[in-house]
Amino acid sequence: MSDARAILAALRRGDPPTEADLTWFVQGLADGGVTDAQAGAFAMAVCLHGLPEAGRVALTRAMRDSGDILRWDLPGPVLDKHSTGGVGDCVSLVLAPALAACGAFVPMISGRGLGHTGGTLDKMESIPGLATTLDEARFSEVVRHAGCAIVSASAEIAPADKRLYAVRDVTATVDSLDLITASILSKKLAAGLEGLVLDVKLGSGAFMKRHADAQALAQALVSTANAAGCPTQALITDMSQPLAPALGNALEVDVSMRVLTGAAEGRLHAITCGLGGALLASGGLARDAMAGEAAIAEAIRSGKAAEHFGRMVQAMGGPVHFVEDWQRFLPEAPVIREIPAPEAGVVASMDGEALGLAVVHLGGGRLVESDLVDPAVGLSDVVSLGEQVAQGQPLARVHAARESQADAAVQAVRAAIRIGDAAPEPPLIHERIS
């Protein structure tokens, strides 16, 4: 008979837990038999000591099996993508409808902000009226009608993960390879997927700052998912700067809509095509990744991806004509201030984590689990690595609720962006793992 205290004591010593112990503890997370204090201690112990591969697989399966597993009967492959988290990363908002426009069905179960990174659900909920919490029947209807749905995990989907996810955000245990793997895959595997691509972020704005760490996470995710029967590959992508030129929920929706409607391209568009191309190829909707990338680009260029996004928004309670006039619907912050460059030169480096935390302190994320998120605040028009700037030229614009918050954000952004003589040119995609 397992016991929470005994399991925690063994983990504290660094002893590998048995499959039975992990299954028991996960069930306790799901049914309330494990307290919040014990959940936090578990997360910290795993973060400090790690799990062997067998333990990681057992934890993932137990979390998947802690609730319902969805079954689909759709006229196309059921595919999805997940990002390990970064700043200005709103790929999901562009990729899900683009995949739908190419014949896939995308039941995307997403999360909220963790640490310095933004959450896809928080971004979606900046759209007035839109609800990301759907019951299973409604979730299925939206996926069938729009081709995609970006939703929160219901109480019936991986309930153990939902509880542990919230604990990790407020106990500084976000950046654990084992917990990240189990959290991501428990929800994805429970969604009944036929193909998955993982966007593993690397750089100053990611949880993984070193290539070796990102590679280890990508390999753990791919091996665990494939062992569970879901064809999976991973791309290690660059996060040495924000992926989009905006950080903050409504501001990232605005950037996503610009890409979807053909008004902007850049890094967000390129990464979307790269991830989508790989997924279409693995799902049998393109002959290879290159053809898949071209299909995603055409879905965006033609407006079909935007059409699917509009269907999804309307089906989830958002405005009927959101795609046609999205700026009218998105909230705006009362204080907007430019951040002038202190000197002329080249944008040489950016501390993405510091930029993300600046948005959190503006109210765009959570410092404690109960914090309410202000959808309007954040940073826009953020400069790019290698960009030549003149003295006084804006490095970004702060969107704040109050002047005092804007003052603090200005100082944080200035400290996070270094001006120099030259800048590295990191590749958008560092490595592919399948």
DRENDO-1510 file (C-alpha; in Angstrom, 1 decimal, always signed):
<recs>
REC; n; res; u; v; w
REC; 1; MET; +0.0; +0.0; +0.0 .
REC; 2; SER; +1.6; +3.3; -1.1 .
REC; 3; ASP; +1.8; +6.3; +1.1 .
REC; 4; ALA; +2.4; +9.9; +0.1 .
REC; 5; ARG; +4.9; +10.6; +2.8 .
REC; 6; ALA; +6.9; +7.4; +2.0 .
REC; 7; ILE; +6.9; +8.3; -1.7 .
REC; 8; LEU; +8.1; +11.8; -1.0 .
REC; 9; ALA; +10.8; +10.6; +1.4 .
REC; 10; ALA; +12.1; +8.3; -1.2 .
REC; 11; LEU; +12.1; +11.0; -3.8 .
REC; 12; ARG; +13.9; +13.4; -1.4 .
REC; 13; ARG; +16.7; +10.8; -1.1 .
REC; 14; GLY; +16.9; +10.4; -4.8 .
REC; 15; ASP; +15.5; +6.9; -4.9 .
REC; 16; PRO; +13.7; +6.1; -8.2 .
REC; 17; PRO; +9.9; +5.6; -7.6 .
REC; 18; THR; +8.2; +2.5; -8.7 .
REC; 19; GLU; +5.5; +2.5; -11.4 .
REC; 20; ALA; +3.0; +1.5; -8.7 .
REC; 21; ASP; +4.0; +4.5; -6.5 .
REC; 22; LEU; +3.7; +6.9; -9.4 .
REC; 23; THR; +0.3; +5.6; -10.4 .
REC; 24; TRP; -0.9; +5.9; -6.8 .
REC; 25; PHE; +0.4; +9.4; -6.4 .
REC; 26; VAL; -1.1; +10.6; -9.7 .
REC; 27; GLN; -4.4; +9.1; -8.8 .
REC; 28; GLY; -4.2; +11.1; -5.5 .
REC; 29; LEU; -3.6; +14.2; -7.5 .
REC; 30; ALA; -6.7; +13.5; -9.5 .
REC; 31; ASP; -9.1; +12.5; -6.7 .
REC; 32; GLY; -7.8; +14.8; -3.9 .
REC; 33; GLY; -6.1; +12.1; -1.9 .
REC; 34; VAL; -2.8; +14.1; -2.2 .
REC; 35; THR; -2.7; +17.6; -0.6 .
REC; 36; ASP; -1.4; +20.7; -2.3 .
REC; 37; ALA; +1.6; +20.7; +0.0 .
REC; 38; GLN; +2.4; +17.1; -1.0 .
REC; 39; ALA; +1.9; +18.0; -4.7 .
REC; 40; GLY; +4.4; +20.8; -4.3 .
REC; 41; ALA; +6.9; +18.6; -2.5 .
REC; 42; PHE; +6.6; +16.0; -5.3 .
REC; 43; ALA; +7.2; +18.6; -8.0 .
REC; 44; MET; +10.2; +20.0; -6.2 .
REC; 45; ALA; +11.7; +16.5; -5.6 .
REC; 46; VAL; +11.3; +15.5; -9.2 .
REC; 47; CYS; +12.7; +18.8; -10.3 .
REC; 48; LEU; +15.8; +18.3; -8.1 .
REC; 49; HIS; +16.5; +14.6; -8.7 .
REC; 50; GLY; +14.8; +13.7; -11.9 .
REC; 51; LEU; +13.2; +10.4; -13.0 .
REC; 52; PRO; +14.7; +7.5; -14.9 .
REC; 53; GLU; +13.2; +7.0; -18.4 .
REC; 54; ALA; +10.9; +4.2; -17.2 .
REC; 55; GLY; +9.6; +6.5; -14.4 .
REC; 56; ARG; +9.0; +9.3; -16.9 .
REC; 57; VAL; +7.0; +7.0; -19.1 .
REC; 58; ALA; +5.1; +5.7; -16.1 .
REC; 59; LEU; +4.3; +9.2; -14.9 .
REC; 60; THR; +3.1; +10.2; -18.3 .
REC; 61; ARG; +0.9; +7.2; -18.8 .
REC; 62; ALA; -0.6; +7.5; -15.3 .
REC; 63; MET; -1.4; +11.2; -15.9 .
REC; 64; ARG; -2.9; +10.4; -19.3 .
REC; 65; ASP; -5.0; +7.6; -17.7 .
REC; 66; SER; -6.2; +9.8; -14.8 .
REC; 67; GLY; -9.2; +10.9; -16.8 .
REC; 68; ASP; -11.0; +10.4; -20.1 .
REC; 69; ILE; -9.2; +9.5; -23.4 .
REC; 70; LEU; -10.9; +11.0; -26.5 .
REC; 71; ARG; -11.9; +9.0; -29.5 .
REC; 72; TRP; -12.5; +10.6; -32.9 .
REC; 73; ASP; -14.4; +9.7; -36.1 .
REC; 74; LEU; -13.4; +12.4; -38.6 .
REC; 75; PRO; -12.8; +12.5; -42.3 .
REC; 76; GLY; -9.1; +13.4; -41.9 .
REC; 77; PRO; -6.1; +12.9; -39.6 .
REC; 78; VAL; -6.2; +14.2; -36.0 .
REC; 79; LEU; -3.0; +16.2; -35.6 .
REC; 80; ASP; -1.6; +18.7; -33.1 .
REC; 81; LYS; +1.4; +20.7; -32.1 .
REC; 82; HIS; +2.8; +21.8; -28.7 .
REC; 83; SER; +5.4; +24.4; -27.7 .
REC; 84; THR; +7.6; +24.0; -24.6 .
REC; 85; GLY; +7.1; +27.8; -24.1 .
REC; 86; GLY; +8.7; +31.0; -25.1 .
REC; 87; VAL; +8.0; +34.7; -25.4 .
REC; 88; GLY; +6.0; +36.2; -28.3 .
REC; 89; ASP; +5.1; +32.6; -29.2 .
REC; 90; CYS; +1.7; +32.7; -30.7 .
REC; 91; VAL; +2.2; +29.9; -33.3 .
REC; 92; SER; -0.8; +27.9; -32.2 .
REC; 93; LEU; -3.2; +30.7; -33.2 .
REC; 94; VAL; -1.9; +30.6; -36.7 .
REC; 95; LEU; -1.0; +26.9; -37.1 .
REC; 96; ALA; -4.2; +25.3; -35.9 .
REC; 97; PRO; -6.5; +27.0; -38.5 .
REC; 98; ALA; -3.8; +26.6; -41.2 .
REC; 99; LEU; -3.7; +22.8; -40.6 .
REC; 100; ALA; -7.5; +22.7; -40.6 .
REC; 101; ALA; -7.4; +24.5; -44.0 .
REC; 102; CYS; -5.2; +21.7; -45.3 .
REC; 103; GLY; -7.6; +18.9; -44.3 .
REC; 104; ALA; -6.4; +18.1; -40.8 .
REC; 105; PHE; -8.5; +18.2; -37.6 .
REC; 106; VAL; -6.8; +19.9; -34.6 .
REC; 107; PRO; -8.2; +19.3; -31.1 .
REC; 108; MET; -5.6; +21.5; -29.4 .
REC; 109; ILE; -5.7; +21.2; -25.6 .
REC; 110; SER; -3.6; +24.1; -24.4 .
REC; 111; GLY; -2.4; +25.7; -21.2 .
REC; 112; ARG; -2.1; +29.0; -19.4 .
REC; 113; GLY; +1.1; +31.1; -18.9 .
REC; 114; LEU; +3.9; +29.4; -16.9 .
REC; 115; GLY; +6.7; +31.4; -15.4 .
REC; 116; HIS; +7.8; +34.1; -17.9 .
REC; 117; THR; +6.0; +32.6; -20.9 .
REC; 118; GLY; +2.6; +33.4; -22.2 .
REC; 119; GLY; -0.3; +30.9; -22.3 .
REC; 120; THR; -2.3; +30.1; -25.4 .
REC; 121; LEU; -5.5; +30.0; -23.4 .
REC; 122; ASP; -4.9; +33.5; -22.0 .
REC; 123; LYS; -4.4; +34.8; -25.5 .
REC; 124; MET; -7.6; +33.2; -26.8 .
REC; 125; GLU; -9.5; +34.6; -23.9 .
REC; 126; SER; -8.5; +38.1; -24.8 .
REC; 127; ILE; -11.1; +37.8; -27.5 .
REC; 128; PRO; -14.4; +39.1; -26.1 .
REC; 129; GLY; -17.0; +36.4; -25.3 .
REC; 130; LEU; -14.7; +33.5; -26.3 .
REC; 131; ALA; -14.8; +30.5; -23.8 .
REC; 132; THR; -12.0; +28.0; -23.8 .
REC; 133; THR; -13.7; +25.7; -21.3 .
REC; 134; LEU; -15.9; +23.3; -23.4 .
REC; 135; ASP; -17.5; +20.0; -22.4 .
REC; 136; GLU; -16.5; +17.0; -24.5 .
REC; 137; ALA; -19.5; +17.1; -26.7 .
REC; 138; ARG; -19.1; +20.8; -27.6 .
REC; 139; PHE; -15.4; +20.4; -28.1 .
REC; 140; SER; -16.1; +17.6; -30.6 .
REC; 141; GLU; -18.7; +19.8; -32.4 .
REC; 142; VAL; -16.3; +22.8; -32.7 .
REC; 143; VAL; -13.5; +20.5; -34.1 .
REC; 144; ARG; -15.8; +19.0; -36.7 .
REC; 145; HIS; -17.3; +22.4; -37.7 .
REC; 146; ALA; -14.2; +24.6; -37.7 .
REC; 147; GLY; -11.5; +22.0; -38.2 .
REC; 148; CYS; -9.8; +23.2; -35.0 .
REC; 149; ALA; -10.5; +24.2; -31.4 .
REC; 150; ILE; -8.0; +25.6; -28.9 .
REC; 151; VAL; -9.4; +24.7; -25.5 .
REC; 152; SER; -8.4; +24.1; -21.9 .
REC; 153; ALA; -8.3; +20.6; -20.6 .
REC; 154; SER; -11.7; +19.7; -19.1 .
REC; 155; ALA; -12.0; +18.3; -15.7 .
REC; 156; GLU; -12.2; +14.9; -17.4 .
REC; 157; ILE; -9.0; +15.2; -19.4 .
REC; 158; ALA; -5.8; +14.4; -17.5 .
REC; 159; PRO; -7.1; +15.9; -14.2 .
REC; 160; ALA; -3.9; +15.0; -12.4 .
REC; 161; ASP; -1.9; +17.2; -14.8 .
REC; 162; LYS; -4.3; +20.2; -14.4 .
REC; 163; ARG; -3.7; +20.1; -10.7 .
REC; 164; LEU; +0.1; +19.6; -10.9 .
REC; 165; TYR; +0.4; +22.2; -13.7 .
REC; 166; ALA; -1.0; +25.0; -11.4 .
REC; 167; VAL; +1.3; +24.0; -8.5 .
REC; 168; ARG; +4.4; +24.1; -10.7 .
REC; 169; ASP; +3.7; +27.6; -11.8 .
REC; 170; VAL; +3.9; +29.0; -8.2 .
REC; 171; THR; +6.6; +26.7; -6.8 .
REC; 172; ALA; +9.4; +27.4; -9.3 .
REC; 173; THR; +9.3; +23.9; -10.7 .
REC; 174; VAL; +8.4; +24.7; -14.2 .
REC; 175; ASP; +11.7; +23.9; -15.9 .
REC; 176; SER; +11.9; +20.1; -15.1 .
REC; 177; LEU; +12.4; +17.8; -18.1 .
REC; 178; ASP; +10.3; +15.0; -16.5 .
REC; 179; LEU; +7.4; +17.2; -15.4 .
REC; 180; ILE; +7.3; +19.1; -18.7 .
REC; 181; THR; +7.3; +15.8; -20.7 .
REC; 182; ALA; +4.5; +14.3; -18.5 .
REC; 183; SER; +2.5; +17.5; -18.6 .
REC; 184; ILE; +2.6; +18.0; -22.3 .
REC; 185; LEU; +2.1; +14.4; -23.3 .
REC; 186; SER; -0.6; +13.4; -20.8 .
REC; 187; LYS; -3.0; +16.0; -22.4 .
REC; 188; LYS; -1.9; +15.3; -25.9 .
REC; 189; LEU; -2.1; +11.5; -25.6 .
REC; 190; ALA; -5.5; +11.9; -23.9 .
REC; 191; ALA; -6.7; +13.9; -26.9 .
REC; 192; GLY; -6.5; +10.8; -29.2 .
REC; 193; LEU; -4.0; +12.2; -31.6 .
REC; 194; GLU; -2.7; +10.5; -34.8 .
REC; 195; GLY; +0.3; +12.7; -35.1 .
REC; 196; LEU; +2.1; +15.3; -33.0 .
REC; 197; VAL; +4.9; +17.8; -33.6 .
REC; 198; LEU; +6.7; +19.4; -30.7 .
REC; 199; ASP; +8.2; +22.9; -30.8 .
REC; 200; VAL; +11.1; +22.7; -28.3 .
REC; 201; LYS; +12.3; +26.2; -27.7 .
REC; 202; LEU; +16.0; +27.1; -27.2 .
REC; 203; GLY; +17.5; +30.4; -26.0 .
REC; 204; SER; +17.1; +33.3; -23.6 .
REC; 205; GLY; +13.3; +33.4; -23.8 .
REC; 206; ALA; +12.9; +29.6; -23.4 .
REC; 207; PHE; +13.0; +27.4; -20.4 .
REC; 208; MET; +15.9; +25.6; -22.1 .
REC; 209; LYS; +18.8; +28.0; -22.4 .
REC; 210; ARG; +21.4; +25.4; -23.6 .
REC; 211; HIS; +21.3; +23.3; -26.7 .
REC; 212; ALA; +22.0; +20.1; -24.8 .
REC; 213; ASP; +19.1; +20.7; -22.5 .
REC; 214; ALA; +16.7; +21.4; -25.4 .
REC; 215; GLN; +17.9; +18.3; -27.2 .
REC; 216; ALA; +17.4; +16.1; -24.1 .
REC; 217; LEU; +13.9; +17.4; -23.7 .
REC; 218; ALA; +13.1; +16.9; -27.4 .
REC; 219; GLN; +14.4; +13.3; -27.3 .
REC; 220; ALA; +12.5; +12.6; -24.1 .
REC; 221; LEU; +9.2; +13.9; -25.6 .
REC; 222; VAL; +9.7; +12.1; -28.9 .
REC; 223; SER; +10.7; +8.7; -27.3 .
REC; 224; THR; +7.9; +8.8; -24.7 .
REC; 225; ALA; +5.2; +9.8; -27.2 .
REC; 226; ASN; +6.2; +7.2; -29.7 .
REC; 227; ALA; +6.4; +4.5; -27.0 .
REC; 228; ALA; +2.8; +5.4; -26.2 .
REC; 229; GLY; +1.8; +4.9; -29.9 .
REC; 230; CYS; +1.5; +8.5; -31.1 .
REC; 231; PRO; +3.8; +9.3; -34.1 .
REC; 232; THR; +5.8; +12.3; -32.9 .
REC; 233; GLN; +8.7; +14.4; -34.0 .
REC; 234; ALA; +10.3; +17.5; -32.6 .
REC; 235; LEU; +11.8; +20.7; -33.9 .
REC; 236; ILE; +14.3; +22.6; -31.8 .
REC; 237; THR; +13.6; +26.3; -32.7 .
REC; 238; ASP; +15.2; +29.5; -31.7 .
REC; 239; MET; +14.1; +31.6; -28.8 .
REC; 240; SER; +17.0; +34.0; -28.5 .
REC; 241; GLN; +14.5; +36.8; -29.2 .
REC; 242; PRO; +10.7; +37.0; -29.1 .
REC; 243; LEU; +9.2; +35.0; -32.0 .
REC; 244; ALA; +6.7; +37.7; -32.7 .
REC; 245; PRO; +7.3; +41.4; -32.3 .
REC; 246; ALA; +4.7; +41.5; -29.4 .
REC; 247; LEU; +4.4; +40.0; -25.9 .
REC; 248; GLY; +1.1; +40.1; -24.1 .
REC; 249; ASN; -2.2; +38.4; -24.8 .
REC; 250; ALA; -4.3; +40.7; -27.0 .
REC; 251; LEU; -1.1; +42.1; -28.6 .
REC; 252; GLU; -0.1; +38.6; -29.7 .
REC; 253; VAL; -3.6; +37.9; -31.0 .
REC; 254; ASP; -3.2; +41.1; -33.1 .
REC; 255; VAL; +0.1; +39.9; -34.5 .
REC; 256; SER; -1.4; +36.5; -35.2 .
REC; 257; MET; -4.3; +38.1; -37.1 .
REC; 258; ARG; -1.8; +40.1; -39.2 .
REC; 259; VAL; -0.1; +36.9; -40.2 .
REC; 260; LEU; -3.3; +35.1; -40.9 .
REC; 261; THR; -4.7; +37.9; -43.1 .
REC; 262; GLY; -1.4; +38.3; -45.0 .
REC; 263; ALA; -0.4; +41.7; -43.5 .
REC; 264; ALA; +2.8; +40.3; -42.0 .
REC; 265; GLU; +5.2; +37.4; -42.2 .
REC; 266; GLY; +8.5; +37.2; -40.5 .
REC; 267; ARG; +9.7; +34.6; -38.0 .
REC; 268; LEU; +6.2; +33.7; -36.8 .
REC; 269; HIS; +5.1; +32.8; -40.3 .
REC; 270; ALA; +8.3; +30.9; -41.0 .
REC; 271; ILE; +8.1; +28.8; -37.8 .
REC; 272; THR; +4.4; +28.1; -38.4 .
REC; 273; CYS; +5.2; +26.8; -41.9 .
REC; 274; GLY; +8.1; +24.7; -40.6 .
REC; 275; LEU; +6.1; +23.0; -37.9 .
REC; 276; GLY; +3.0; +22.6; -40.1 .
REC; 277; GLY; +5.0; +21.1; -43.0 .
REC; 278; ALA; +6.5; +18.4; -40.8 .
REC; 279; LEU; +3.1; +17.6; -39.3 .
REC; 280; LEU; +1.2; +17.5; -42.7 .
REC; 281; ALA; +3.9; +15.1; -44.0 .
REC; 282; SER; +3.6; +12.8; -41.0 .
REC; 283; GLY; -0.2; +12.8; -41.2 .
REC; 284; GLY; -0.2; +11.8; -44.9 .
REC; 285; LEU; -1.5; +15.2; -46.2 .
REC; 286; ALA; +1.8; +16.1; -47.9 .
REC; 287; ARG; +4.4; +14.0; -49.7 .
REC; 288; ASP; +7.2; +15.5; -47.6 .
REC; 289; ALA; +7.9; +18.3; -45.2 .
REC; 290; MET; +8.8; +20.8; -48.0 .
REC; 291; ALA; +5.5; +20.2; -49.7 .
REC; 292; GLY; +3.8; +20.5; -46.4 .
REC; 293; GLU; +5.4; +23.9; -45.7 .
REC; 294; ALA; +4.2; +25.1; -49.1 .
REC; 295; ALA; +0.7; +23.9; -48.3 .
REC; 296; ILE; +0.6; +25.8; -45.0 .
REC; 297; ALA; +1.9; +29.0; -46.7 .
REC; 298; GLU; -0.8; +28.7; -49.3 .
REC; 299; ALA; -3.5; +28.1; -46.7 .
REC; 300; ILE; -2.5; +31.4; -45.1 .
REC; 301; ARG; -2.0; +33.3; -48.4 .
REC; 302; SER; -5.4; +32.3; -49.7 .
REC; 303; GLY; -7.3; +33.4; -46.6 .
REC; 304; LYS; -8.5; +29.8; -45.9 .
REC; 305; ALA; -6.6; +29.6; -42.6 .
REC; 306; ALA; -8.2; +32.9; -41.5 .
REC; 307; GLU; -11.6; +31.6; -42.4 .
REC; 308; HIS; -11.1; +28.5; -40.2 .
REC; 309; PHE; -9.9; +30.8; -37.3 .
REC; 310; GLY; -13.1; +32.9; -37.7 .
REC; 311; ARG; -15.2; +29.8; -37.6 .
REC; 312; MET; -13.5; +28.6; -34.4 .
REC; 313; VAL; -13.8; +32.0; -32.7 .
REC; 314; GLN; -17.5; +32.2; -33.5 .
REC; 315; ALA; -18.2; +28.6; -32.5 .
REC; 316; MET; -16.5; +29.2; -29.1 .
REC; 317; GLY; -18.6; +32.3; -28.4 .
REC; 318; GLY; -16.4; +35.1; -29.8 .
REC; 319; PRO; -17.5; +37.8; -32.3 .
REC; 320; VAL; -19.1; +36.7; -35.6 .
REC; 321; HIS; -16.9; +39.1; -37.7 .
REC; 322; PHE; -13.8; +38.9; -35.6 .
REC; 323; VAL; -11.4; +38.2; -38.5 .
REC; 324; GLU; -12.8; +41.1; -40.6 .
REC; 325; ASP; -12.3; +43.7; -37.8 .
REC; 326; TRP; -10.3; +42.2; -35.0 .
REC; 327; GLN; -8.7; +45.4; -33.8 .
REC; 328; ARG; -12.2; +46.8; -32.9 .
REC; 329; PHE; -12.8; +43.9; -30.6 .
REC; 330; LEU; -9.4; +43.5; -28.8 .
REC; 331; PRO; -8.9; +45.4; -25.5 .
REC; 332; GLU; -6.4; +48.3; -25.4 .
REC; 333; ALA; -4.3; +49.5; -22.5 .
REC; 334; PRO; -4.8; +53.1; -21.3 .
REC; 335; VAL; -1.1; +53.8; -21.1 .
REC; 336; ILE; +1.1; +53.3; -24.2 .
REC; 337; ARG; +4.7; +54.5; -24.1 .
REC; 338; GLU; +7.7; +54.2; -26.4 .
REC; 339; ILE; +11.1; +53.0; -25.0 .
REC; 340; PRO; +13.8; +55.0; -26.8 .
REC; 341; ALA; +17.2; +53.4; -27.5 .
REC; 342; PRO; +19.8; +54.9; -25.3 .
REC; 343; GLU; +22.4; +54.9; -28.1 .
REC; 344; ALA; +22.8; +54.1; -31.8 .
REC; 345; GLY; +24.0; +50.7; -32.9 .
REC; 346; VAL; +22.9; +47.1; -33.6 .
REC; 347; VAL; +20.5; +45.1; -31.4 .
REC; 348; ALA; +23.2; +42.6; -30.2 .
REC; 349; SER; +21.3; +40.5; -27.7 .
REC; 350; MET; +18.0; +40.2; -25.9 .
REC; 351; ASP; +17.1; +38.6; -22.5 .
REC; 352; GLY; +13.9; +37.0; -23.5 .
REC; 353; GLU; +13.1; +35.8; -20.0 .
REC; 354; ALA; +13.5; +39.3; -18.6 .
REC; 355; LEU; +11.1; +40.6; -21.4 .
REC; 356; GLY; +8.6; +38.0; -20.5 .
REC; 357; LEU; +8.8; +38.8; -16.8 .
REC; 358; ALA; +8.3; +42.5; -17.6 .
REC; 359; VAL; +5.0; +41.5; -19.2 .
REC; 360; VAL; +4.1; +39.4; -16.1 .
REC; 361; HIS; +4.7; +42.4; -13.8 .
REC; 362; LEU; +2.5; +44.5; -16.0 .
REC; 363; GLY; -0.3; +42.1; -15.2 .
REC; 364; GLY; -0.1; +40.1; -18.4 .
REC; 365; GLY; +0.8; +36.9; -16.5 .
REC; 366; ARG; +0.5; +35.4; -13.0 .
REC; 367; LEU; +2.9; +35.9; -10.0 .
REC; 368; VAL; +0.6; +33.7; -7.9 .
REC; 369; GLU; -2.0; +31.2; -9.0 .
REC; 370; SER; -5.0; +33.4; -8.1 .
REC; 371; ASP; -3.8; +36.5; -10.1 .
REC; 372; LEU; -6.1; +37.8; -12.7 .
REC; 373; VAL; -4.5; +38.5; -16.1 .
REC; 374; ASP; -5.0; +41.8; -17.8 .
REC; 375; PRO; -5.4; +40.9; -21.5 .
REC; 376; ALA; -4.5; +44.4; -22.8 .
REC; 377; VAL; -1.0; +44.9; -21.3 .
REC; 378; GLY; +2.4; +43.9; -22.8 .
REC; 379; LEU; +5.0; +45.0; -25.3 .
REC; 380; SER; +4.6; +45.7; -29.0 .
REC; 381; ASP; +6.8; +46.7; -31.9 .
REC; 382; VAL; +9.8; +45.0; -30.3 .
REC; 383; VAL; +13.0; +45.3; -32.3 .
REC; 384; SER; +14.8; +42.3; -33.7 .
REC; 385; LEU; +18.3; +40.9; -33.3 .
REC; 386; GLY; +20.6; +42.5; -35.8 .
REC; 387; GLU; +18.4; +45.5; -36.4 .
REC; 388; GLN; +20.2; +48.8; -36.7 .
REC; 389; VAL; +18.7; +51.5; -34.4 .
REC; 390; ALA; +19.4; +55.2; -34.0 .
REC; 391; GLN; +19.6; +56.9; -30.6 .
REC; 392; GLY; +16.1; +57.6; -29.4 .
REC; 393; GLN; +14.4; +55.1; -31.8 .
REC; 394; PRO; +11.8; +53.0; -30.1 .
REC; 395; LEU; +13.1; +49.6; -28.9 .
REC; 396; ALA; +9.5; +48.6; -28.1 .
REC; 397; ARG; +6.2; +50.1; -26.9 .
REC; 398; VAL; +4.9; +49.4; -23.4 .
REC; 399; HIS; +1.1; +48.9; -23.0 .
REC; 400; ALA; +0.2; +49.3; -19.3 .
REC; 401; ALA; -2.7; +49.8; -17.0 .
REC; 402; ARG; -0.9; +52.5; -14.9 .
REC; 403; GLU; +1.9; +55.0; -15.3 .
REC; 404; SER; +3.9; +53.4; -12.5 .
REC; 405; GLN; +3.8; +50.0; -14.2 .
REC; 406; ALA; +4.9; +51.6; -17.5 .
REC; 407; ASP; +7.9; +53.2; -15.7 .
REC; 408; ALA; +9.0; +49.8; -14.3 .
REC; 409; ALA; +8.5; +48.1; -17.7 .
REC; 410; VAL; +10.6; +50.7; -19.5 .
REC; 411; GLN; +13.5; +50.1; -17.2 .
REC; 412; ALA; +13.2; +46.3; -17.5 .
REC; 413; VAL; +13.1; +46.4; -21.3 .
REC; 414; ARG; +16.1; +48.8; -21.5 .
REC; 415; ALA; +18.1; +46.4; -19.3 .
REC; 416; ALA; +17.0; +43.4; -21.4 .
REC; 417; ILE; +18.1; +44.7; -24.8 .
REC; 418; ARG; +21.8; +45.2; -25.5 .
REC; 419; ILE; +23.0; +47.6; -28.2 .
REC; 420; GLY; +26.4; +46.7; -29.8 .
REC; 421; ASP; +28.3; +46.6; -33.0 .
REC; 422; ALA; +27.1; +43.3; -34.4 .
REC; 423; ALA; +24.7; +40.5; -33.6 .
REC; 424; PRO; +24.7; +36.7; -34.2 .
REC; 425; GLU; +22.2; +35.3; -36.7 .
REC; 426; PRO; +20.8; +32.1; -35.1 .
REC; 427; PRO; +18.9; +29.7; -37.4 .
REC; 428; LEU; +15.1; +29.6; -36.8 .
REC; 429; ILE; +15.3; +25.8; -36.7 .
REC; 430; HIS; +18.3; +24.3; -34.9 .
REC; 431; GLU; +17.5; +20.6; -35.2 .
REC; 432; ARG; +14.9; +18.1; -36.2 .
REC; 433; ILE; +14.3; +15.0; -34.1 .
REC; 434; SER; +12.1; +12.1; -35.1 .
</recs>
